[in-house]
Amino acid sequence: MSIQLAGLRSHKDVLTSASVILLSYAVVRFLVKSKASTMWKNDIPRLRMPEEVGRLVDGSNNGEALPECDIVIVGGGTAGCALAARISEDPNIRVLVLEAGGSGKTHLELRMPPAYPRLFHNNEIEYDLYTTEQVHAAGTKRYWPRGKVLGGCSSMNASIFHAGAPSDYDEWAQRGLEGSEGWAFSEFQKYFLKFEKFVPHTLFPNVDSSLRGTSGAVEVGYFGFFSNLSSKWIEACKFIGIPYVPDINTIAGTMGVTKLMTYLNSMGMRVSSETAYLTPDVMKRPNLTIATYAKVTKLLFDTTGGKKRAVGVEFARGKGSKRYRVKARKEVILS
């Protein structure tokens, strides 16, 4: 909101605009909460509850076999939703996702990017975590919100798209640690191209679309209001020798000033991992099940042959709730 108000002429304009924004927010919130409203209702998928996908752990099942699937994905966050959609493309693989929170589509504040800070410290939506004491923050602990909702942090962040500095990826690969193979930016870039659907904008003709993905699930580009402050800031940086970089998400790197891209659709609504990957068509797949309010509390292991292998999980709605179990024939993925 501060950017949108930057070009206003007086405090009276600021108060008027702020009042309009608050009134608009209140009206939309009323419509969404109203039972008569059908906004987004048809877009919310059929989600399961813990008792629908697991077997109760209470000793009353008389040796009954655990319900099974091929893949159990623990956590329906940013990566979990993408994994669920990709793996379930094979109709012969049964996938179960266990998410500790609910759907981000049911919360207005998560659909409207500027409103997401209203959900900070809300234990229904996020884990309300804090860092350890930080040397470079005067020894204080810093608030570190992590999404407890389908889509994870992609459902409650600032919707800014930045792939990161290529040199960081190259450094990870050069360290030669186990699992670092393939992390060089030149190798990793193909996954950025695969996941994104870059939407060109006439105000930014210098962005080379040939270097961007165009057929992925996640819309990326320049959307919404463009303040004069942004262009003046860029000009000021250029004046003191900071180069203008049309796109900081390519192999060219991040050194310079640019206008940041966002994860928003043409309606100005958030594009999260949930909305991008768990589409209505994906949710109709008979081999994909998404269970919400299912917090995994334990991994189940098979130690045959002296080797530990994860073969299932135990989960519950919350602390002190009934516990359930499910078995994975192929793999348990901690996402």
C-alpha positions as CSV (number, residue, x, y, z in Angstrom):
1,M,0.0,0.0,0.0
2,S,2.9,2.4,0.7
3,I,4.0,2.2,-3.0
4,Q,0.5,3.0,-4.2
5,L,0.3,6.0,-1.9
6,A,3.7,7.4,-2.9
7,G,2.4,9.6,-5.6
8,L,-0.5,11.2,-3.7
9,R,-0.5,15.0,-3.1
10,S,-1.6,15.4,0.4
11,H,-2.4,13.8,3.7
12,K,-6.1,14.1,2.8
13,D,-5.5,12.0,-0.4
14,V,-3.7,9.4,1.8
15,L,-6.6,9.2,4.2
16,T,-9.1,9.0,1.4
17,S,-7.2,6.2,-0.4
18,A,-6.6,4.3,2.8
19,S,-10.4,4.5,3.6
20,V,-11.2,3.2,0.1
21,I,-8.8,0.3,0.5
22,L,-10.1,-0.7,3.9
23,L,-13.7,-0.4,2.7
24,S,-13.0,-2.5,-0.3
25,Y,-11.3,-5.1,1.9
26,A,-14.3,-5.2,4.2
27,V,-16.8,-5.6,1.3
28,V,-14.8,-8.4,-0.3
29,R,-14.4,-10.2,3.1
30,F,-18.1,-10.0,3.7
31,L,-18.9,-11.5,0.3
32,V,-16.4,-14.3,0.8
33,K,-17.7,-15.1,4.3
34,S,-21.4,-14.8,3.2
35,K,-23.2,-18.1,2.8
36,A,-24.8,-16.8,-0.3
37,S,-21.5,-16.1,-2.0
38,T,-20.2,-18.7,-4.4
39,M,-16.8,-17.0,-4.9
40,W,-14.0,-19.6,-5.0
41,K,-16.3,-22.3,-3.5
42,N,-16.2,-24.4,-6.6
43,D,-12.4,-24.0,-6.7
44,I,-11.8,-25.5,-3.3
45,P,-10.9,-29.2,-3.7
46,R,-12.3,-32.2,-1.9
47,L,-9.8,-32.8,0.9
48,R,-9.7,-35.7,3.3
49,M,-9.3,-35.8,7.1
50,P,-6.9,-38.0,9.0
51,E,-9.5,-40.6,10.0
52,E,-10.4,-41.1,6.3
53,V,-6.9,-42.1,5.1
54,G,-5.3,-44.0,8.1
55,R,-6.0,-46.7,10.5
56,L,-6.6,-45.8,14.1
57,V,-3.8,-46.7,16.5
58,D,-5.6,-48.0,19.6
59,G,-5.1,-51.8,19.6
60,S,-8.6,-52.6,18.4
61,N,-7.8,-53.6,14.9
62,N,-6.9,-57.2,15.7
63,G,-3.9,-57.3,13.4
64,E,-5.7,-55.7,10.5
65,A,-3.3,-54.6,7.7
66,L,-2.6,-50.9,7.5
67,P,-4.1,-49.0,4.5
68,E,-1.5,-48.6,1.8
69,C,-0.5,-46.3,-1.0
70,D,2.7,-46.2,-3.1
71,I,4.0,-42.8,-2.1
72,V,3.4,-40.8,1.1
73,I,4.4,-37.1,0.9
74,V,4.8,-35.6,4.3
75,G,4.0,-31.9,4.0
76,G,1.8,-30.3,1.3
77,G,4.0,-27.1,1.1
78,T,5.7,-25.4,-1.8
79,A,7.5,-28.5,-2.9
80,G,4.9,-31.0,-1.7
81,C,2.1,-29.8,-4.0
82,A,4.4,-29.8,-7.0
83,L,5.6,-33.3,-6.2
84,A,2.0,-34.6,-5.7
85,A,1.0,-33.2,-9.1
86,R,4.0,-34.5,-10.9
87,I,4.2,-38.0,-9.4
88,S,0.4,-38.6,-9.7
89,E,0.7,-38.0,-13.5
90,D,1.4,-41.8,-13.6
91,P,-2.1,-43.3,-13.0
92,N,-0.4,-46.5,-11.6
93,I,1.1,-44.7,-8.7
94,R,-1.1,-44.0,-5.7
95,V,0.0,-40.8,-3.9
96,L,-1.1,-39.6,-0.4
97,V,-0.2,-36.1,0.8
98,L,-0.4,-35.4,4.6
99,E,-0.6,-31.6,5.4
100,A,-0.7,-30.3,9.0
101,G,-2.8,-27.3,8.0
102,G,-5.8,-26.7,5.7
103,S,-6.3,-25.2,2.3
104,G,-5.0,-21.7,1.5
105,K,-8.0,-21.2,-0.8
106,T,-10.4,-20.8,2.2
107,H,-8.6,-17.7,3.6
108,L,-9.2,-14.4,1.9
109,E,-6.0,-12.9,3.3
110,L,-4.0,-15.6,1.5
111,R,-5.7,-15.0,-1.8
112,M,-5.0,-11.2,-1.6
113,P,-1.2,-10.7,-1.4
114,P,-1.2,-7.4,0.4
115,A,-3.2,-8.8,3.2
116,Y,-1.0,-11.7,4.1
117,P,0.7,-10.0,7.2
118,R,-2.7,-10.1,8.9
119,L,-2.2,-13.8,9.4
120,F,1.2,-13.6,11.2
121,H,1.2,-15.3,14.6
122,N,-1.9,-17.2,13.6
123,N,-1.3,-20.8,14.6
124,E,-3.9,-22.1,12.3
125,I,-2.0,-20.8,9.3
126,E,1.7,-20.8,10.3
127,Y,4.1,-22.2,12.8
128,D,5.0,-19.0,14.6
129,L,8.7,-19.8,14.7
130,Y,11.6,-17.7,15.9
131,T,15.3,-18.0,15.0
132,T,18.0,-18.6,17.5
133,E,19.7,-15.5,18.8
134,Q,21.4,-13.7,15.9
135,V,24.9,-12.2,16.3
136,H,24.2,-9.6,13.6
137,A,20.8,-8.7,15.1
138,A,22.1,-7.5,18.4
139,G,21.7,-11.0,19.9
140,T,17.9,-11.0,19.4
141,K,15.6,-13.7,18.1
142,R,13.8,-12.9,14.9
143,Y,10.3,-13.9,13.9
144,W,10.4,-16.5,11.1
145,P,6.9,-17.4,9.9
146,R,6.6,-20.8,8.1
147,G,3.3,-21.7,6.3
148,K,1.1,-24.4,7.9
149,V,-1.2,-24.6,4.9
150,L,-1.4,-26.2,1.5
151,G,1.2,-24.4,-0.6
152,G,3.3,-23.7,2.5
153,C,5.2,-20.4,2.4
154,S,4.2,-19.8,-1.2
155,S,0.7,-19.3,0.2
156,M,1.7,-16.6,2.6
157,N,4.8,-14.8,1.4
158,A,5.2,-11.5,-0.4
159,S,4.7,-13.1,-3.8
160,I,8.0,-11.8,-5.1
161,F,9.8,-14.0,-7.7
162,H,13.6,-14.1,-7.6
163,A,15.5,-17.2,-8.6
164,G,18.6,-16.2,-6.7
165,A,22.2,-15.6,-7.7
166,P,23.7,-18.1,-10.2
167,S,27.0,-17.9,-8.2
168,D,25.2,-19.3,-5.1
169,Y,24.1,-22.4,-7.0
170,D,27.6,-22.8,-8.5
171,E,29.2,-22.6,-5.0
172,W,26.9,-25.3,-3.7
173,A,28.0,-27.6,-6.6
174,Q,31.7,-26.7,-6.2
175,R,31.7,-27.8,-2.6
176,G,31.5,-31.4,-3.7
177,L,29.3,-32.5,-0.8
178,E,27.1,-35.6,-1.1
179,G,23.9,-34.6,-2.9
180,S,25.4,-31.4,-4.4
181,E,25.6,-32.9,-7.9
182,G,23.5,-31.1,-10.4
183,W,23.1,-27.9,-8.3
184,A,25.2,-25.7,-10.6
185,F,23.0,-23.0,-12.1
186,S,23.6,-24.1,-15.7
187,E,22.1,-27.5,-14.7
188,F,19.5,-26.3,-12.3
189,Q,18.1,-23.6,-14.6
190,K,16.1,-26.1,-16.6
191,Y,13.8,-26.6,-13.6
192,F,13.1,-22.9,-13.4
193,L,12.1,-23.0,-17.1
194,K,9.9,-26.0,-16.5
195,F,7.9,-24.6,-13.5
196,E,7.3,-21.1,-14.7
197,K,4.9,-19.5,-17.2
198,F,6.4,-16.1,-17.9
199,V,3.9,-13.5,-18.9
200,P,5.5,-10.6,-21.0
201,H,4.5,-7.0,-20.3
202,T,4.6,-4.1,-22.7
203,L,6.2,-1.8,-20.1
204,F,9.2,-4.2,-19.9
205,P,10.1,-4.9,-23.5
206,N,13.8,-5.6,-22.7
207,V,13.1,-8.9,-20.9
208,D,14.3,-11.7,-23.2
209,S,11.3,-14.1,-23.2
210,S,13.5,-16.7,-24.9
211,L,15.4,-17.2,-21.6
212,R,12.2,-17.8,-19.6
213,G,9.8,-20.7,-19.3
214,T,6.5,-20.2,-20.9
215,S,4.5,-23.4,-20.4
216,G,4.9,-24.2,-16.6
217,A,2.3,-24.2,-13.9
218,V,3.3,-21.0,-12.1
219,E,2.5,-17.6,-13.6
220,V,5.4,-15.2,-13.3
221,G,5.6,-11.6,-14.5
222,Y,4.8,-8.0,-13.9
223,F,1.3,-7.5,-12.6
224,G,-0.7,-4.8,-10.7
225,F,0.0,-1.2,-10.0
226,F,3.3,0.4,-11.1
227,S,4.3,3.4,-9.0
228,N,6.3,6.3,-10.4
229,L,8.5,5.7,-7.4
230,S,9.8,2.5,-8.9
231,S,11.0,4.1,-12.1
232,K,12.5,7.1,-10.2
233,W,14.4,4.7,-8.0
234,I,15.8,2.8,-11.0
235,E,16.8,6.1,-12.6
236,A,18.5,7.2,-9.4
237,C,20.5,4.0,-9.2
238,K,21.6,4.3,-12.9
239,F,22.7,7.9,-12.1
240,I,25.1,6.8,-9.5
241,G,26.5,3.9,-11.6
242,I,24.4,1.0,-10.6
243,P,23.5,-0.8,-13.9
244,Y,19.9,-1.5,-14.9
245,V,19.3,-5.3,-15.4
246,P,16.0,-6.0,-17.2
247,D,15.8,-9.5,-15.7
248,I,17.8,-10.8,-12.7
249,N,16.5,-14.4,-13.1
250,T,18.8,-15.5,-15.9
251,I,22.4,-16.7,-16.2
252,A,23.4,-13.0,-16.5
253,G,23.2,-12.7,-12.7
254,T,21.8,-10.3,-10.1
255,M,24.2,-7.4,-10.0
256,G,22.2,-4.3,-10.7
257,V,18.8,-2.7,-10.1
258,T,15.6,-4.0,-11.6
259,K,11.8,-4.1,-11.2
260,L,10.9,-7.3,-9.3
261,M,8.6,-9.9,-10.8
262,T,5.7,-11.4,-8.8
263,Y,3.6,-14.6,-8.5
264,L,0.3,-13.1,-9.3
265,N,-2.3,-13.9,-12.0
266,S,-4.1,-11.5,-14.3
267,M,-6.7,-10.8,-11.6
268,G,-4.1,-9.7,-9.1
269,M,-4.5,-12.9,-6.9
270,R,-1.8,-15.0,-5.4
271,V,-0.3,-17.9,-7.4
272,S,0.8,-20.4,-4.8
273,S,2.0,-24.0,-5.2
274,E,-1.5,-25.1,-4.2
275,T,-3.3,-23.0,-6.8
276,A,-0.7,-23.7,-9.5
277,Y,-0.3,-27.5,-9.1
278,L,-3.4,-28.8,-7.3
279,T,-5.8,-27.7,-10.0
280,P,-9.3,-29.1,-10.3
281,D,-8.2,-31.5,-13.0
282,V,-5.3,-32.7,-10.8
283,M,-7.6,-33.1,-7.8
284,K,-9.9,-35.4,-9.8
285,R,-7.2,-38.0,-10.3
286,P,-8.3,-41.2,-8.5
287,N,-4.8,-42.0,-7.6
288,L,-4.2,-38.8,-5.6
289,T,-5.4,-38.1,-2.1
290,I,-4.8,-35.0,-0.1
291,A,-5.4,-35.1,3.7
292,T,-5.4,-31.9,5.6
293,Y,-5.1,-31.3,9.4
294,A,-2.9,-34.4,9.4
295,K,0.3,-33.7,11.3
296,V,2.9,-36.5,11.0
297,T,4.2,-37.5,14.4
298,K,6.3,-40.5,13.7
299,L,8.1,-42.4,10.8
300,L,7.6,-46.1,10.7
301,F,10.7,-48.2,9.8
302,D,11.4,-51.7,8.6
303,T,14.8,-52.9,9.9
304,T,14.9,-56.2,8.0
305,G,18.5,-57.1,7.1
306,G,19.9,-54.6,9.5
307,K,19.0,-51.6,7.3
308,K,16.4,-48.9,8.3
309,R,13.8,-48.2,5.6
310,A,10.9,-45.9,6.0
311,V,7.7,-47.8,5.2
312,G,5.0,-45.6,6.6
313,V,4.0,-42.8,9.0
314,E,1.9,-42.1,12.0
315,F,-0.1,-38.9,12.1
316,A,-2.8,-37.0,14.1
317,R,-4.9,-33.8,13.9
318,G,-2.9,-32.3,16.8
319,K,-1.3,-32.9,20.2
320,G,-3.3,-35.3,22.2
321,S,-5.6,-36.3,19.3
322,K,-6.2,-39.8,18.1
323,R,-3.3,-41.3,16.1
324,Y,-3.5,-43.0,12.7
325,R,-1.1,-44.9,10.5
326,V,-0.7,-45.6,6.8
327,K,1.9,-47.6,4.9
328,A,3.9,-46.6,1.8
329,R,4.8,-49.4,-0.6
330,K,7.5,-47.5,-2.4
331,E,8.6,-44.4,-0.7
332,V,8.1,-41.8,2.1
333,I,9.0,-38.3,1.0
334,L,9.7,-35.6,3.6
335,S,8.9,-32.4,1.8
